């Protein structure tokens, strides 16, 4: 069974607060209204002590010290001791409220390990047994109390032999009814709150399982990507050598030489990306450039992307206070944004816009395209592995959905989010929202 949570302590504080108020009210009614000659001083002292202990528990709740099973067990033992003390001065086991001893074992059985639950059952049984033999008996009803007892006997249908020979039996029946009401309220309040807490924990566990599954998928993809990056180094180096020799062989053909230079630049960029990917594995920050202004970071990102996609045309707008805040570059974040730019360029290479806005707290990046848009069914599943916005149409291959999946996972790690919505006039708006606190050192 998991360790108790601070919520359990808060529920105990609430239940004990109700218990203290109920004890004070019953004592007041018994002495002032029913005029039962009870030892007020010790009973009031026990109630006050329990109230002070509850104040201490509330103070303890505000401190982050780990909450252990033994501490909860000790808290319940205090409640058992207080109830036993009150019942000792009010008839012992003959008091109709003696069945309140069932509440602490119920809580222990629901929230603590079996060992503590059995110990609590033994403690309450010991207290109950003690009160059977050692207690101050309740005085017999006199005067108006005797008349009230007889009236209750007739109203509740108590047998005449009980009403005539057992003094105060009708009042005992009334006390049992009141005890049942109090017990029902305590049990229902506690169990409903506990059930609500269990539902919240189930949702948290489901979210944790989903996050774990996503992390496992990311780890699997990362392992495959690392292997692919290692293997791609050799063919890329071969291509670079061949392209260099082709440039020398066709130095007189200006058009062909320009194309070969472009191809070689693309190969060099691929080798650079692979090198950075392998070098940055396990590193949260790019040590080569620790701090950079946000606007300069975005300009550098777009320049890098244009080297990869020279045929794409994008209009960039950067809006925010200048000088822009300093951020720490991270290769994972760059790759996530590059993936989103690639997705937009795949469907709309000539009509792209990037609008970045920032303030003191948040960075918002809108990537706008004029592609076919996104249907609601696909939008609902985005963020899952192998769900893509790009569908094959015979002239263009469909996507695998890995780019958006990894980008979404990376942005979530930075405390951000990505949303895809229809753009006015056709196309898609890809909005990235990131807290700047996560991007600074």
Residue pairs with C-beta under 8 A, 6 or more apart in sequence:
1 112
1 113
3 66
3 67
3 68
3 69
4 67
4 68
4 69
4 72
4 111
4 112
5 67
5 197
6 61
6 67
7 197
8 67
8 72
8 111
9 57
9 60
9 61
9 67
9 72
9 75
10 61
11 190
11 193
11 194
12 57
12 72
12 75
12 76
12 107
13 54
13 57
13 58
13 61
14 189
15 186
15 189
15 190
16 50
16 53
16 54
16 57
16 79
17 54
18 185
18 186
18 189
19 50
19 79
19 186
20 47
20 50
20 51
20 54
22 182
23 47
23 50
23 86
24 44
24 47
26 97
27 38
27 40
27 43
27 44
27 47
30 36
30 38
30 90
31 38
31 40
34 145
34 148
35 144
35 145
36 138
36 139
36 145
37 139
38 89
38 90
39 89
39 136
42 85
42 89
43 85
43 86
43 89
43 90
46 82
46 85
46 86
47 82
47 86
49 82
50 78
50 79
50 82
53 78
57 75
69 112
69 113
69 116
70 116
72 108
72 111
72 112
72 116
73 108
73 112
73 116
73 119
73 120
76 104
76 107
76 108
76 120
77 104
77 120
77 123
79 103
79 104
80 101
80 104
80 120
80 123
80 124
80 127
81 127
83 100
83 101
83 127
84 127
84 130
84 131
87 93
87 95
87 97
87 98
87 131
87 135
88 131
88 134
88 135
88 136
89 135
89 136
90 136
90 138
91 135
91 136
91 137
91 138
92 98
92 131
92 132
92 134
92 135
92 136
92 137
93 128
93 131
93 132
93 135
94 135
94 137
94 138
94 172
95 138
95 175
96 172
96 173
96 175
96 176
96 178
96 179
97 175
97 178
97 179
97 182
98 128
98 131
99 179
99 183
100 179
100 182
100 183
101 124
101 127
101 128
102 124
102 183
103 183
103 186
103 187
104 120
104 123
104 124
105 117
105 120
105 121
105 124
106 187
106 190
107 190
108 116
108 117
108 119
108 120
108 121
109 117
109 120
110 191
110 194
111 194
112 120
138 168
140 146
140 167
140 168
141 148
141 149
141 167
141 168
141 171
145 171
148 171
149 163
149 167
149 168
149 169
149 170
149 171
150 163
150 170
151 170
152 158
152 170
152 171
152 173
152 174
153 162
153 163
153 169
153 170
154 163
156 170
156 173
156 174
158 169
158 170
158 173
162 169
163 169
163 170
214 385
214 409
217 385
217 405
218 406
218 409
221 385
221 402
221 406
225 277
226 277
226 278
226 281
229 274
229 277
229 278
230 278
232 270
232 274
233 271
233 274
236 267
236 270
236 271
236 274
237 271
239 267
240 264
240 267
240 268
240 271
243 260
243 263
243 264
243 267
244 264
246 260
247 257
247 260
247 261
247 264
250 256
250 257
250 260
251 257
262 310
265 307
266 307
266 308
269 307
269 308
276 286
276 331
277 331
277 335
280 286
280 331
280 332
283 331
284 330
285 328
285 329
285 330
285 441
286 328
286 329
286 330
286 331
289 329
290 328
290 329
290 441
291 326
291 327
291 328
291 441
292 300
292 326
292 327
292 329
293 323
293 324
293 325
293 326
293 327
294 320
294 324
294 325
294 326
294 327
294 358
294 363
294 436
294 439
295 318
295 320
295 322
295 324
296 324
297 327
297 329
298 316
298 318
298 356
298 365
299 316
299 318
301 334
301 337
301 338
302 314
302 316
302 354
304 334
304 338
305 312
305 314
305 338
305 341
305 342
306 312
306 314
308 338
308 342
309 341
309 342
309 345
309 349
311 349
312 345
312 349
312 350
312 352
313 349
313 350
313 351
313 352
314 341
314 345
314 352
314 353
314 354
315 352
315 353
315 354
316 353
316 354
316 355
316 356
317 353
317 354
317 355
317 356
318 356
319 355
319 356
319 357
319 358
320 356
320 357
320 358
320 359
321 358
321 359
321 360
324 358
325 358
325 360
325 436
325 440
326 440
326 441
327 436
327 439
327 440
328 439
328 440
328 441
330 414
330 439
332 410
332 413
333 410
333 411
333 414
333 439
335 406
335 407
335 410
336 406
336 407
336 410
336 411
337 365
337 407
337 432
339 403
339 404
339 406
339 407
340 367
340 403
340 404
340 407
340 418
340 430
340 432
341 352
341 354
341 367
342 403
343 389
343 390
343 399
343 403
343 404
343 430
344 352
344 367
344 368
344 369
344 371
344 428
344 430
345 352
345 369
346 390
346 396
346 399
347 369
347 371
347 372
347 389
347 390
347 428
348 369
348 370
348 371
348 427
351 369
351 370
351 427
352 367
352 368
352 369
353 366
353 367
353 368
354 365
354 366
354 367
354 368
355 365
355 366
355 368
356 363
356 364
356 365
356 366
357 363
357 364
358 364
358 436
360 436
361 435
361 436
361 437
362 433
362 434
362 435
362 436
363 432
363 433
363 434
363 435
363 436
363 439
364 431
364 432
364 433
364 434
365 431
365 432
365 434
366 429
366 430
366 431
366 432
367 429
367 430
367 431
367 432
368 423
368 427
368 428
368 429
368 430
369 423
369 427
369 428
369 430
370 423
370 425
370 426
370 427
371 427
371 428
373 422
373 423
373 426
373 427
373 428
374 382
374 389
374 420
374 422
374 428
378 387
378 389
379 420
381 387
382 389
382 404
382 408
382 420
383 404
383 405
383 408
383 409
384 401
384 405
385 401
385 402
385 405
386 400
386 401
386 402
386 405
387 401
387 404
387 405
388 398
388 399
388 400
388 401
388 404
389 399
389 404
389 420
389 428
390 396
390 397
390 398
390 399
391 398
392 398
404 418
407 418
408 418
411 417
411 418
411 432
411 434
414 434
414 435
414 438
414 439
415 434
415 435
415 437
415 438
416 432
416 433
416 434
416 435
416 438
417 432
417 433
418 430
418 431
418 432
418 433
419 430
419 431
419 433
420 428
420 429
420 430
420 431
421 428
421 429
421 431
422 428
422 429
423 429
